[in-house]
């Protein structure tokens, strides 16, 4: 999969490749705000990692976490939401 980004206003999650294909990311390959890179390994796969999001102080934040790990369980207990791999995509009409 690669690099993941989150729209801090809407909570939408997309890969860098999806954002480039949708014309959201410019020549640098980095999308403008409100898109922020989700910190984690640059070669993450949804097979091994879960993309989690949570709304904090009016904005969405995101993180990558190994599936079925104690950290994953802790984040779930703290109200983080796991994003389904099917829901990872660039916004429609971008």
N, C-alpha and C positions, 0 to 999 in steps of 0.2 A: 504494500500500500504506500508507505512512505510518510511524508509530512502531513500533519493534520492541522486545520485551522478552525477557529470558532468565531462566529459573528457575536460579539459581546452584547449587541442590542437584541437580537432575535433568538440566539441560542442554536442557530444552524451550524452544523459541523460538515466540513468538506475537506477533501484532500487537495494538495497543491495542484496536482494534475487536473482535477475537476475544475478548480478555479481558473486555471490557465485556459482550459478548453472553453469555459463559459465567458472568457474575456474579462474576468474580474481582476485577475493578477496581471500586472503589466510586464514590461521587458525584464524586470529584475526577478520575476517569478514570485514576488511577494504581493499579496493583496493589500489594499489600503485599509485603514481603520474604517469600520469597527472590527475588521478581521484581525485576530491575533493568533500567532502560532501556539499550538498546544505543546508544552514542553515534554520532551521525551526523546527516545531514540529515533533517528532519522529513517530507520528501515522497519518501523513497526507494522505488524500485520494484525488485523482483527481476529485472526485465528488464535493468536496468543495474548493479545492485549485488548482490554476493554477501554473504550473512550467514554469518559464520564463527564457530566456537566452539573453545575449547580448555580443557582442564582444567588448572588451575594451583593448586597448594597446596590441593588438596581441593575447589575450587569451580570452576564453569564461568564463563568470561568470554566475551564476544561482541564482535564488531565488524562494521561495514559496510565493504566495500571495492569499488571499481569492478572489474567483471569484466574479465578478460583484461589487467589492468594489471601492471606489474612488482611492485607491492606485493602483489597477489593471489598471484602466483607465489612471492614471498618468504614470505608467511604459510603457504602450502601446504608449502613446504620446511621450515618451522619446526614443522610438526606440527598446524597449524590444520585443522579439518574444515569443509568447506562444507556448509551445511544446504540440502537440496533445498527448493524452494518448496512442494512437496506436503507436506513435513514441518512446515511452519510452521502451527501451530494451537494452540488452547487445550487443556489436558489434558482427557481424557475424564472425565466425572463431576464437573467443577468446578462 
